[in-house]
Amino acid sequence: GTLPVRLGRAGMRTCAVLLVAFTATGAYIFYNTNVLNTYRTSDDVVRLALDYEQAYRQYEALPQPRITDVKIDLDIFPAERRYEARGTYVIENKTDAPIPQVHVGYGLDTIVRSQQLEGGSLVASDERLLHYIWQFDAPLEPRERRTLTFVVARENPGFRNASNVSSVVFNGTFFNNLESMPVLGFNSRRMLQDRATRRRYDLAPIDRMPPLEDDAAAGRNYIVADPDWMTFEATVSTSGDQIAIAPGTLQREWEENGRRYFHYRMDTPILNFYAFLSARYEVTEEQADGVRLQVFH
């Protein structure tokens, strides 16, 4: 048989303390992963991609307006690992036929605070997959332009069960627009990409490049389908001890209420793929043939 184990008062107190600590730790982990954040397993992530493809791939070839101009006002809060962006897209019908609807989508975990399409009404709102369908009050005619305005945010409270967000950090923020800025039309990047996983769900593989005979694909660039070339301008604020960087030439820099602001503008059109950075950079600078060169590191 086994000998009984007798715990003295000190041992009982130790066990009680350990039990309280164990319970508190579990509660703290649960609060962060299930209350402050959405708990997703790998199967949940796959299911979201499957549901998105099943619901919206039918619109993949639907003619959509193209983005011609982007203006972003972005506030980065590194100490809180969050940011908020207010943006305006100018969109144009570059086809030869009227366009009655616009599909607008956002990356998962984006907080969509508001959005408004000039001359349009929201007719479908999928909050789970963050896909929205706007109906023009009158179809957008060829070469006609409208504006899409939006306010989005990204917050990273506590910690997740897996895949913690590393794009907004205390020192070294780096993220691109596809994380949270709106994308027009069906976003093929949100489909399941792995061939083995697609086979498991009886889905056809995705071509790495479209066939040469695909005329519709020839009208899209290789990153996203919603722009051709577009103008770009951004004002980015960050904490007072950091430097914020965005595409373009720095037009102005100033401080206000303990924060630093940087206004950038591109002097040539770009594709709809751009990044924002913020960190406590050291700056190395020199002049070469009258050109000011800077390296941020």
C-alpha positions in Angstrom: 0.0 0.0 0.0 1.0 3.6 -0.1 1.9 5.6 3.0 -0.4 8.6 3.7 1.1 12.0 3.2 0.5 14.4 6.0 0.8 18.1 5.4 1.4 20.5 8.2 -0.1 23.9 8.3 2.8 25.4 6.4 2.3 22.8 3.7 -1.4 23.4 3.5 -0.7 27.2 3.1 1.8 26.5 0.4 -0.7 24.3 -1.5 -3.4 27.0 -1.1 -1.1 29.7 -2.5 -0.1 27.5 -5.4 -3.8 26.7 -6.2 -4.7 30.4 -6.1 -1.7 31.3 -8.3 -2.6 28.5 -10.8 -6.3 29.7 -10.9 -5.3 33.3 -11.3 -2.8 32.5 -14.1 -5.5 30.5 -15.9 -8.0 33.3 -15.5 -5.5 35.9 -16.7 -4.7 33.9 -19.8 -8.4 33.3 -20.5 -9.1 37.0 -20.1 -6.4 38.0 -22.6 -7.1 35.2 -25.2 -10.9 35.0 -25.0 -12.2 38.4 -23.7 -9.7 41.0 -24.9 -9.1 39.1 -28.1 -11.0 36.6 -30.3 -9.8 33.1 -29.8 -9.2 31.4 -33.2 -7.9 27.9 -33.8 -6.1 27.0 -37.0 -9.3 25.4 -38.2 -11.2 28.7 -37.5 -8.7 30.5 -39.7 -9.2 28.0 -42.5 -13.0 28.2 -42.1 -12.9 32.0 -42.5 -11.0 31.7 -45.7 -13.3 29.0 -47.0 -16.4 31.0 -46.2 -15.0 34.1 -47.8 -14.2 32.3 -51.0 -17.5 30.5 -51.1 -19.5 33.7 -50.5 -17.7 36.2 -52.7 -15.5 34.5 -55.3 -18.6 34.7 -57.6 -17.8 38.4 -57.8 -14.2 38.0 -58.8 -14.7 39.1 -62.4 -17.3 41.7 -61.6 -16.3 45.1 -63.1 -15.3 47.5 -60.3 -14.1 51.1 -60.1 -10.4 51.7 -59.9 -8.7 53.8 -57.2 -7.0 56.9 -58.7 -6.2 58.9 -55.6 -5.5 58.0 -51.9 -5.2 60.4 -48.9 -4.5 58.9 -45.5 -4.4 60.5 -42.0 -2.8 58.0 -39.7 -2.2 58.1 -35.9 0.1 55.5 -34.5 0.3 54.9 -30.8 3.3 52.6 -30.3 3.0 52.4 -26.5 -0.5 51.1 -26.9 0.2 49.0 -29.9 -2.6 50.5 -31.9 -3.4 52.9 -34.7 -6.3 54.7 -36.3 -6.6 55.8 -39.9 -8.9 58.2 -41.7 -8.8 57.9 -45.5 -10.3 59.1 -48.7 -10.2 57.1 -52.0 -11.2 58.7 -55.3 -12.6 55.9 -57.4 -13.3 56.0 -61.2 -15.2 53.8 -63.6 -12.6 53.0 -66.2 -14.8 50.5 -68.0 -17.0 51.2 -71.0 -20.3 50.3 -69.1 -22.1 51.7 -66.0 -21.2 50.1 -62.7 -24.1 49.7 -60.3 -22.3 48.2 -57.2 -19.0 48.4 -55.3 -17.7 45.7 -53.1 -15.5 46.9 -50.2 -13.5 44.5 -48.0 -11.1 44.8 -45.0 -8.5 42.6 -43.5 -9.6 40.4 -40.6 -9.5 42.1 -37.1 -9.9 45.5 -38.7 -12.2 47.8 -36.7 -14.3 49.6 -39.2 -15.4 52.7 -37.4 -17.2 54.3 -40.3 -17.4 54.3 -44.1 -19.3 56.3 -46.7 -19.5 56.1 -50.5 -20.5 59.2 -52.3 -23.8 58.7 -54.0 -24.2 55.2 -52.6 -26.1 53.1 -50.1 -25.0 50.1 -48.1 -27.1 47.1 -49.2 -25.1 44.2 -47.6 -22.9 44.1 -44.5 -21.0 41.0 -43.5 -19.4 41.9 -40.2 -17.9 38.5 -39.7 -15.9 38.5 -43.0 -15.7 42.3 -43.2 -17.2 42.5 -46.7 -19.6 45.2 -47.7 -21.7 45.9 -50.8 -22.6 49.4 -51.8 -25.2 50.2 -54.4 -24.9 53.5 -56.3 -28.1 55.6 -56.2 -27.4 56.0 -60.0 -24.9 53.7 -61.7 -21.4 55.0 -62.0 -21.0 56.0 -65.6 -17.7 55.5 -67.6 -15.1 58.0 -66.6 -17.2 59.2 -63.7 -15.6 59.6 -60.3 -16.8 59.3 -56.7 -15.2 59.3 -53.2 -15.1 56.5 -50.6 -14.3 57.8 -47.1 -13.5 55.5 -44.1 -12.2 55.4 -40.6 -10.5 52.2 -39.5 -8.5 51.1 -36.5 -6.3 48.3 -35.3 -6.0 47.5 -31.6 -3.9 44.8 -29.9 -5.0 44.6 -26.3 -3.3 42.0 -24.1 -2.1 38.8 -25.9 -3.6 36.2 -28.2 -3.5 32.4 -28.0 -1.3 32.4 -31.1 0.0 34.6 -33.9 0.3 37.8 -31.9 0.3 40.9 -34.0 3.8 42.1 -34.6 3.0 45.0 -37.0 2.4 47.6 -34.3 5.0 47.4 -31.6 6.6 49.6 -29.0 9.6 50.4 -31.2 9.7 49.2 -34.8 6.1 49.5 -36.2 5.9 48.3 -39.8 2.6 47.4 -41.6 1.2 47.8 -45.1 -2.1 49.0 -46.3 -3.5 45.5 -47.0 -3.7 44.9 -43.2 -6.6 47.3 -42.7 -7.2 49.7 -45.5 -10.2 48.9 -47.7 -9.8 46.8 -50.9 -12.3 47.1 -53.7 -13.8 44.0 -55.2 -13.0 40.4 -54.4 -9.7 40.0 -52.6 -8.0 36.9 -53.9 -5.3 37.2 -51.2 -7.9 36.1 -48.6 -8.5 32.7 -50.2 -6.8 29.5 -49.0 -3.4 29.5 -50.7 -1.9 26.2 -49.7 -2.4 23.5 -52.4 -2.6 20.6 -50.0 -5.3 22.4 -47.9 -7.3 23.3 -51.0 -7.2 19.6 -52.0 -8.5 18.6 -48.6 -11.5 20.7 -49.2 -12.0 19.8 -52.8 -11.0 23.2 -54.1 -9.1 23.7 -57.4 -5.5 24.9 -57.0 -4.9 28.6 -57.5 -2.7 29.5 -60.5 0.5 31.2 -59.5 0.0 33.4 -62.6 -3.1 33.6 -64.8 -3.1 32.1 -68.3 -1.9 34.3 -71.1 -5.3 34.0 -72.7 -7.0 35.5 -69.7 -7.9 39.0 -71.0 -9.6 40.0 -67.7 -6.4 39.3 -65.8 -4.4 41.4 -68.2 -6.3 44.4 -67.0 -5.2 43.9 -63.4 -1.8 44.5 -61.8 -0.1 41.6 -59.8 -0.7 43.0 -56.3 -4.4 44.0 -56.0 -7.1 44.5 -58.7 -8.5 47.8 -57.5 -6.0 50.4 -58.9 -4.0 51.0 -61.9 -1.7 53.8 -60.9 -2.7 56.3 -58.3 -1.6 59.4 -56.5 -0.7 59.1 -52.8 -0.5 61.5 -49.8 -0.3 60.7 -46.1 0.0 62.5 -42.8 1.3 60.2 -40.1 1.6 61.0 -36.4 3.5 59.0 -33.7 4.8 59.4 -30.2 7.2 62.3 -29.5 10.3 60.1 -29.4 9.8 58.4 -32.7 10.0 59.1 -36.4 7.1 58.0 -38.8 7.8 57.1 -42.4 5.5 56.7 -45.4 6.0 56.7 -49.1 6.8 60.0 -50.8 8.8 63.2 -50.1 8.5 64.7 -46.7 6.5 68.0 -47.1 6.4 69.1 -43.5 7.2 68.0 -40.0 5.9 69.4 -36.7 5.1 68.6 -33.1 1.7 69.0 -31.4 0.5 68.0 -28.0 3.6 65.8 -27.4 3.3 64.0 -30.7 5.3 64.2 -33.9 3.6 64.7 -37.3 5.0 63.9 -40.8 3.3 64.9 -44.1 4.4 62.9 -47.1 3.4 63.1 -50.8 4.4 61.0 -53.8 5.5 63.0 -56.8 4.7 60.1 -59.2 1.8 57.6 -59.2 2.2 54.3 -57.4 0.5 50.9 -57.1 -1.9 50.4 -54.2 0.7 48.8 -52.0 2.4 50.9 -49.4 3.8 50.7 -45.9 3.9 52.8 -42.7 6.8 52.7 -40.2 7.5 54.2 -36.8 10.5 53.7 -34.5 13.2 55.5 -32.5 15.4 55.7 -35.5 18.9 57.0 -35.6 19.5 59.0 -38.8 22.7 59.0 -40.8 22.8 61.8 -43.4 25.1 63.2 -46.1 24.9 65.2 -49.3 25.8 63.7 -52.6 25.8 65.8 -55.8 23.4 68.2 -54.1 21.0 65.4 -53.1 20.2 64.9 -49.4 20.6 61.2 -48.5 19.3 59.8 -45.3 19.4 56.3 -43.8 17.1 55.5 -40.9 18.3 52.6 -38.7 
